Amino acid sequence: MTYRLWWTVGYVCTTEKEFKAAKHRLLPAAYEALDDALRRANQVFRAGGVAWLIEGDDKTRLDRRAIESTLAKRSAELAVQPVGR
């Protein structure tokens, strides 16, 4: 299974409308598990960026609001843990 995450940091896209217009030019990051895509979205969010969309081969589709809602519930669980802990 593949999950694709579209995200931006900075001024590239500041609104949903701008993201939709630029989506065809952006390269998504691909992950084998939905939790991995959400983990990266959490990192993007913490860095001040926006995770716009996650789409999966299984027809999963999480827009910005759904991603933020999921991260609000699961951010501690999805946080990257340092090796050795």
N, C-alpha and C positions, 0 to 999 in steps of 0.2 A: 504494500500500500504506500502511496506517496501523498504527502500533504505539502502544499505550496503556501508559503507565507510571503505576502507583499508588505513591505514596511519602508518607512522613510525616516530620516533624521534631518532636522533643519528646515529650511524653507522650501524644499522641493515640492511638497504638497501640504497645504495647510487646511484644505477643506475636502469633503467627500467628492465634490464636483471636480476639483483639480485632480484628485487621485484617479477618478474614473477616466478623465481625459488623458492622463499620463500612464495609465496601467499598461498599455501595450508597449511602452518603452522601458518599463521597469522589469528587472530580472528577479523572479521570486527565488527565495531560498527553499530548497526541497528537503523534507525530512521523512523518515520511514514511519514515525509514530506521531500521533496527534499531540501527545504530551511533550515531545521534543519541539514541535512547532510552537506550542504554547510556552514552553520554557524560554525559547528564543524571543517570543513576543514579550515576555516578562522582562527580559534583559533590555530589549529595545525601549520599552516603557520606562524602565529605571534610568536609561541613558537620555531620556527626554525626547525620544522618537515616538512614532505612531505606527502601530501594527494595524494595517488597514483591512486585511483580508486573509483568511485561511481557507483554502479549497482542497478537498481530498478526492481521490479517485473513487471513493465510496459515496460521493455526492455530499459529503460534509461541506458546509459553507458557513463560516463564522465571519460576520462583518465586524467593524470596529467596536460597535456597542456590545456585541456578543463576546468578543475577545476580552474587552475590559471587564465585563460582568463575570466572566469565568475566572479571570485573573484576580478579581476582588475576592472571590471565594477560595481560590486555590493557590495564591501566590507563594505562601510559605511552603506548600508541598512541592511547588515547581521550582523553587529557588535552587540555584546551582550550589552544591556543597563542595567545599575544598576537599581535595584528595587527602585521605588519611584521617578523616573524622568519622 
